[in-house]
Every structure is written in C-alpha cells, then in structure tokens.
Amino acid sequence: MGLEPNMCYDPSESLCDKEEDALRYCFALMSCFEDAKIVYDGKRPRKQRVEANKSLQRCLETNHTAELQCKPRE
C-alpha cells in the first residue's frame, strides 16, 4: 500500500480503504477460514454473520494479530 513498516496513513483521507479491506479479508481467510467465509458472505443471515464475527475476533486474537496493528512510532 506504499507504507513503510509500522507506518499509519490518515484514515480520514480514505486513501487505502479498498486495499485495507482486501488485506483484512485475505488475512481473516488465512487465519480463521470457516468464520471468515460466513462473515464476508452477505447472503448469510445477519444473526449468523454476527455470531461468526464474534468467533472470528477471538480466533484472530489467538493468532496474534495484535502485532499487525499500526502503532505510533516511538
């Protein structure tokens, strides 16, 4: 996306939203395939997607995605 490691872009500019969504989708599929498939399937009932999203968030936390969060440089 044209950013250096651990470098954030200004979210108010919406420069990389589409790319960021695609990256999150890909990462979710790699980490927690079953839950991600349900969450990103707009044809599934909302209740089913909400439950899958809860499970997906737990799965992602377990797989150490906190390290991927953009943090301010020190």
C-alpha positions, -999 to +999 in steps of 0.1 A: +000+000+000+030+023-002+036+025+035+068+017+055+066-010+082+045+003+112+036+034+094+000+046+095-019+066+070-045+092+079-078+072+080-098+104+073-082+105+038-096+071+028-066+065+006-062+028+011-097+016+023-103-008-006-068-023-003-070-025+035-104-043+033-089-068+008-059-073+031-081-079+061-103-103+042-073-123+030-057-124+064-090-135+080-094-163+055-058-175+061-062-174+099-098-184+105-113-197+073-147-211+084-157-179+104-143-156+077-163-173+050-196-167+069-187-131+080-179-120+044-209-138+028-236-111+025-262-138+017-259-153+051-285-143+078-273-113+098-275-132+131-253-160+117-227-134+105-227-116+139-220-149+157-193-158+132-177-124+136-175-129+174-158-162+168-136-146+141-124-119+165-115-145+192-097-165+165-077-135+152-067-125+188-055-161+194-034-159+162-015-128+174-029-102+150-022-075+176+013-074+162-002-062+129-020-032+144-005+001+133+011+017+164+026+052+166+063+053+162+083+060+194 
